[in-house]
Amino acid sequence: MPLLRTSRPASAPARLPRFLPSLADFFLLGVFAWLFLAGPFGWAGLLMDGDTGWHIRNGQYILTHHAVPRADLFSFSRPGAPWFAWEWLSDVVFASLFGWAGLKALVIFAALMILLLAALVFLIPVRRGVHPLLSAALTLAAIAAASVHFLVRPHLFTLLFFTISLAVISSDRARPSPALWSLVPLAALWTNLHGGVFVLPLVTALWTAGAASEAWIGKRGFGETKRAGLLTGLVLAATLANPYGWKLHEHVWSYLRSDWIRTAVQEFQAPAFRAANEQYYEALLLAGILVAGWLIRRRRFVEPLWLLGFAHLSLTGARHIPLYAVTAVLAIAPELDAWWHVSARHAGAGSVTRILRQVGVDLRDPFRTISPWLPVAVSLLLLAVPPGNWPHDFPARAFPVAMVNAHPDLLNGHRVLSSDQWGDYLIFRFYPAEHVFFDGRSDFYGEALGRDYLALMNPNYRWPELMRRYRFDVALVPVSWPLGELLKQDKQWRLAADDGQSLLFLRRGIAPEAGEKRGR
């Protein structure tokens, strides 16, 4: 079947000498430059999520205490409450990199992971016989669709490991190999890096169901079904190799089933199909549904189950769009390539379809490998970046950097009301002296406290009582929050600073800083 095709056409040229750069090098170097050097994304785009801040501080805690925390470290609203630091190993990696070279090391690490992801998504189809131009086009669409989640966060490990897992399973379907069982230790590592590990048993369970269906209709034997089922059980067992054991599974299950989380947390909501990246996702979605129907007609079920399963997840939660994008490229590329081959065969000798097809065949070998020149070229590009272009703080367009720099004494050690993202930033800047009301750990705070937070972000009649209950001393809120206008009218609060992005309020009785200024 086309997804598993591994042979090269007889007309493929001999391999190029290894010391020469390959065409794949140039393509991937272009992707890297597009994302981080020449395009609008840039290094700062990787730090647009404040969760990176608390991941760094938690990793530093683990390195200092040689223990994974089981109780909260960062809040004054739930101090000492049980907490699942389920991404603890990622936190250690981030803290180690930050200790070595600050935020610069973190964004370089994330960029290299994204480059590796792009290389895998591009090379896996090409090495299975897919036309390199088609694979390049699909890879660019997938990278564009997934770019909204290109952040310095642990889910980058899930994107990489998910892609590797699909490749290993697809190869095993073509030719069973002991390499399949490498996914078991991978799952054990993965479960300590990111909670997305649970997509792996989902992939293997869908494989089991699809293989069983194909065996039932006589297309394959039941040996593959048994192999897939055994792997499902083993990877599930491997996910128990974490500091919290089976309690982590219970926690994740309750978190994912929470209606409040799906309603309140944006990345768990359905895509709006407004952003540019979602248009690429939409194209991949339509192509995937068409290909799934085509495969089902041919009595193939594994790839359609993967496509439809992750399409469903992506339509119910935008955070799954990158997973679907990867699945779509690996599943639909061989089918589109087969259709193109048939079309070119029936086209005229001078047609564009046939010429482009032949160009891809002639150049397939130089696109199949990465040479040592790629890491050399990437290293030279990184060395050429001016020192001032590297991030030394979180992006000022998304975080109250100027306000924090101007008023550190008011924000350090007080009970501050702020947004969840800005709470992450305050943890990064001031922990352990500062604890926050709410931050990006929505699974930790839960529905009750989450609703109190939303009642302050979009004030209802409860806001004065909540301000008293949590005994806030300081409010650092975005100018877009309606609460700011209410606090300006409340005699218990006074506006200390307004920089056009954020408002800083002090409760009456809190001494002002020397030189405190009102207004812009």
PAPALUM-520004 format. One record per residue (C-alpha): x negated, y, z negated. Coordinates in steps of 0.05 Angstrom, whole numbers, plus 32768, in hexadecimal, padded with zeros to 4 digits. Layout:
N
XYZ;...
# end
This chain:
520
800080008000;7FE680468011;7FDC805D7FC9;7FA880287FBE;7F85802A8001;7F3A80297FF7;7F1C8016803A;7EFD804A8068;7F0D805080B2;7EDC802E80E0;7ECD80728101;7EB5809180BF;7E6E80AB80C6;7E348094809C;7E2980B28058;7E0480F48054;7DC180F58030;7DCC80FC7FE6;7D9F813A7FE1;7DCF8163800D;7E0C81857FF0;7E4E81658003;7E8C8187801E;7EAE81747FDD;7E7B819E7FB9;7E8E81DB7FE2;7ED881CF7FD8;7ED281C87F8C;7EA382027F87;7ED7822B7FAB;7F0D82147F7A;7EE082277F3F;7ED2826C7F5C;7F1C82777F6D;7F3282677F26;7EFD82887EFC;7ED182B87F24;7EF782D87F5E;7F4182CE7F4D;7F6F82F07F1B;7F6982B77EE9;7F2482C47ECE;7F0382AF7E8D;7F3482D77E62;7F6E82AF7E7F;7F5482717E5B;7F5E82957E18;7FA682AD7E22;7FC0827C7DED;7FB0828D7DA5;7FB182447D8E;7F6882427DA1;7F5A826D7D64;7F75823D7D30;7F5782027D55;7F1282227D4C;7F1D82307D02;7F3981EA7CF4;7EFD81CB7D17;7ECE81F57CEC;7EF481DD7CAE;7EEA81947CC3;7EA0819E7CD2;7E9681C07C8F;7EBF81907C64;7EB481507C8D;7EFD81407C87;7F3C81487CB1;7F6F81757C8D;7FB181577C78;7FCE81967C5A;7FD781DB7C77;7F9B820A7C78;7FB682497C9A;7FFB82607C81;801782847C44;805E826E7C58;805082237C4E;800E82217C28;7FF481DB7C1C;802E81B97C41;801F81787C65;800081857CA9;7FED81577CE2;7FAD81737D02;7FB881417D3A;7F8681647D69;7F4E81637D35;7F1881487D64;7F26817E7D98;7F2181B07D5F;7EDC81957D4D;7EC7819B7D96;7EE081E37D9A;7EC181F77D58;7E7E81D97D6D;7E7E81FE7DAF;7E93823F7D8D;7E5B82387D5B;7E2A822E7D94;7E3C82687DC2;7E7E82867DAC;7EBA828D7DDA;7E8C828B7E17;7E7D82427E09;7EC782327E01;7EDC82507E43;7EA282307E69;7EB581EC7E4B;7EFE81F57E5E;7EEB820C7EA5;7EBF81CF7EAF;7EF781A17E97;7F2681C27EC9;7EF281BA7F00;7EEB81717EEF;7F3781697EF2;7F3781897F37;7EFF815B7F4E;7F25811D7F38;7F6781337F57;7F4481417F99;7F1481067F9C;7F4180CE7F86;7F6E80D27FC4;7F3480DF7FF3;7F0E80A37FDB;7F4D80797FE8;7F4F80908031;7F7A80CE802D;7F6A8106805E;7F3C8138803A;7F6281758054;7FA481588039;7F8481477FF7;7F66818D7FF2;7FAA81AE8000;7FCD81837FCC;7F96818F7F99;7F9B81DB7FA1;7FE781D67F98;7FDE81AB7F59;7FA981DA7F3C;7FD582167F4A;801281F47F2A;7FEA81DF7EEC;7FC482217EE4;7FF7823D7EB3;7FDD820A7E81;7F9382167E8E;7F82822C7E48;7F4D821C7E14;7F7A81EA7DF2;7F76819F7DE4;7FA8818E7E1B;7F6F81947E4D;7F5781507E33;7F9C81347E42;7F9A814D7E8A;7F56812D7E95;7F6680EB7E73;7FAA80E67E94;7F8A80EE7ED9;7F5580BA7EC9;7F8A808A7EAF;7FB5808F7EEE;7F7780837F19;7F6180467EF1;7FA780277EF2;7FB080347F3D;7F6D80147F4C;7F7E7FD87F20;7FBF7FCE7F47;7F967FC67F86;7F607F9B7F68;7F657F867F1F;7F277F987EF8;7F0E7F977EB0;7F097FE37EB6;7F547FE57EA6;7F477FD47E5E;7F1B80127E56;7F5C80377E4D;7F6380197E08;7F26803B7DE9;7F3880787E12;7F7B807A7DEF;7F5980757DAB;7F2D80B17DBC;7F6780D77DDC;7F9580D07DA0;7F6480F97D76;7F5C812F7DAB;7FA4813E7DBE;7FEA81257DB1;7FF4811D7DFC;7FD680D77DF5;801D80BD7DF3;802480C97E3D;7FF5808E7E48;802380597E2B;805B807B7E52;803280727E92;802380297E83;806C801B7E6E;808480377EB1;804F800D7ED4;806A7FD07EAF;80B27FDF7EC3;809E7FED7F0B;80737FAF7F12;80AA7F847EF3;80DC7FA07F26;80AD7F917F60;80A17F4B7F45;80EB7F407F3C;80F97F4D7F86;80BE7F217F9A;80907F597FB1;805B7F477F7D;804E7F127F49;805B7F1C7EFF;80107F1C7EEE;800D7F687EF7;80497F717ECA;80287F497E93;7FE77F707E9C;800C7FB37E98;80367F9D7E5C;7FF87F877E36;7FD57FC97E44;80137FEF7E2B;800F7FCA7DE8;7FC47FD47DE1;7FC5801E7DEF;7FFE80287DBE;7FD580037D8A;7F99802E7D9B;7FC1806D7D8B;7FC280577D42;7F7880657D3E;7F8280AB7D21;7F7C80C87CDB;7FC880C57CD0;7FD7807F7CEB;801F80717CFE;803780B07CDB;801C80D87D15;804A80B27D44;808580C17D16;8073810A7D14;806A81117D5F;80AC80EC7D6C;80D3811A7D3E;80B181577D5C;80C181457DA4;810981347D92;811581777D6F;814A81A07D93;813081DE7D71;80EA81D37D8E;810681CA7DD4;8130820A7DCC;80FD82387DAA;80B982247DC6;80B0823E7E0D;808382077E27;80B781D37E14;80EC81F67E3E;80FE81E97E86;80D6820F7EBB;80F7824E7ED5;80DA82487F1C;80C882927F1C;807D82927F13;805082877F50;803282477F33;8078822A7F2C;808382317F77;804A82017F83;806881D37F4F;80AB81D77F72;808B81C27FB4;806981877F93;80AA81757F70;80D281727FB1;809B814A7FD3;8097811A7F99;80E2810D7F9A;80E281007FE5;80A680D17FE0;80C680AD7FA4;8104809F7FCD;80DA80878008;80B380577FDB;80F2803B7FBA;810E802B7FFF;80CE8003800B;80DA7FDF7FC9;809F7FFF7FA5;80B080177F5F;807380277F36;806180697F58;80AA80807F5C;80B280747F12;8074809E7F04;808C80D57F32;80D380D77F19;80BF80CD7ED0;808F81087ECF;80BC81317EFB;80F2812A7EC6;80C1813D7E8E;80A9817A7EB5;80F081917EC3;8102818D7E79;80C181AC7E5F;809181D97E86;805681BF7E5F;805A817E7E87;805381A17ECB;800781927ECE;801481487EC1;804781457EF8;8019816B7F28;7FE281387F1E;801280FE7F26;802F811C7F65;7FEC81257F88;7FD480DE7F78;801780BF7F8C;802D80E67FC9;7FE980F37FEA;7FE380AC8008;802B80AE8022;802380F28042;7FE280DB8060;8003809E807E;803B80C9809C;800680F880B9;7FE080BD80D7;801F80A480FB;803080EA8113;7FEA80F6812D;7FE980B38151;802780C78178;8010810E8185;7FEB812581C4;7F9F812181C6;7F99816D81C3;7FCE8179818D;7FBC819E814D;7FD781638124;7FA981328146;7F6C815F8147;7F71816F80FC;7F7C812580EE;7F3C81128113;7F15814A80F2;7F28812D80AE;7F1380E880C4;7ECF810180DC;7EC38129809C;7EDF80F7806A;7E9C80DE8053;7E7F81228041;7EBE812F8018;7EBA80ED7FF1;7E8380FE7FC0;7E6881347F93;7E1D81417F99;7DEE815B7F62;7DF2819E7F84;7E3881AC7F68;7E2381B07F1E;7DE581D87F34;7E10820A7F5A;7E4382107F21;7E0A821C7EF0;7DED82537F1C;7E3182747F21;7E3882737ED6;7DF382907ECC;7E0482C87EFD;7E4182DF7ED5;7E2F83227EB4;7E2D831D7E67;7E6483517E62;7E9483257E89;7E9482EE7E55;7ECB82F27E20;7EB483087DDB;7EFA830A7DBF;7F4082F57DD4;7F5F831D7E0D;7F7483627DF7;7FB083607E26;7FCE83277DFF;7FB583307DB8;7FB1836D7D89;7F6583717D8D;7F6183BD7D89;7F9083C17D4E;7F6C838A7D28;7F2983AB7D35;7F4483EE7D1D;7F6683D57CDE;7F4483967CC6;7F4D83A57C7B;7F9883AB7C82;7F9E83697CA7;7F6C83407C7F;7F8783217C40;7FCE833C7C43;801083197C51;8018832D7C9A;805583247CC6;804083197D0E;805182EF7D4B;803C82A77D4E;800782B67D83;7FEC82F17D5C;7FED82C67D1E;7FBE82967D41;7F9182D27D50;7F9282E97D07;7F7C82A37CF2;7F4382A87D24;7F2D82EC7D0B;7F3882E77CC0;7F3F829F7CA7;7F33828B7C6F;7F4282CF7C50;7F8282D87C78;7FBD82A87C7A;7FF882B27CA9;804382AD7CA8;804A82887CEA;801B82717D20;801B82437D5D;802482027D36;806F81FC7D41;806E81B27D2D;805381C67CE8;808381FF7CD8;80C281DA7CEC;810881F27CFB;811A82167CBA;80DE82447CB9;80E082497D05;812682667D02;811082987CCE;80D782AD7CFD;810782B57D37;813782DD7D0B;80FE830F7D01;80E5830E7D49;812C831B7D62;814A833A7D23;818F83277D0A;81B2833A7CCA;8181830F7CA1;814283367CB1;814083637C71;814A83277C44;811483007C69;80E3833A7C63;80EE83397C17;80ED82ED7C11;80A982E57C32;808D83227C0F;806B83407C4C;803A83787C3F;802983877C87;804D837E7CCA;8023837B7D0A;805783737D41;8059837C7D8C;807A83BC7DA4;80AD83917DC8;80C883757D87;810A83967D73;80F3838F7D2B;80C383C87D35;80FC83FB7D3E;811F83E07D01;80E183E67CD6;80D7842E7CED;811B843D7CCE;811084157C8E;80F9843F7C53;80D384037C37;80A484047C72;807984387C95;805784387CD8;800C84387CCF;7FF584337D18;8011842C7D5F;7FE1841D7D97;801584137DCD;800F83C77DCA;801A83B97D80;803983DB7D43;801983D77CFF;804883E27CC3;803883E47C79;806883D67C41;806F84127C13;803D840B7BDB;800583EE7C06;7FCB841F7C05;7FB784397C4A;7F7184337C65;7F44846F7C64;7F4E84957CA4;7F8F84717CB6;7FB084917CF2;7FF684917D0A;800B848F7D53;7FE0847D7D8E;
# end
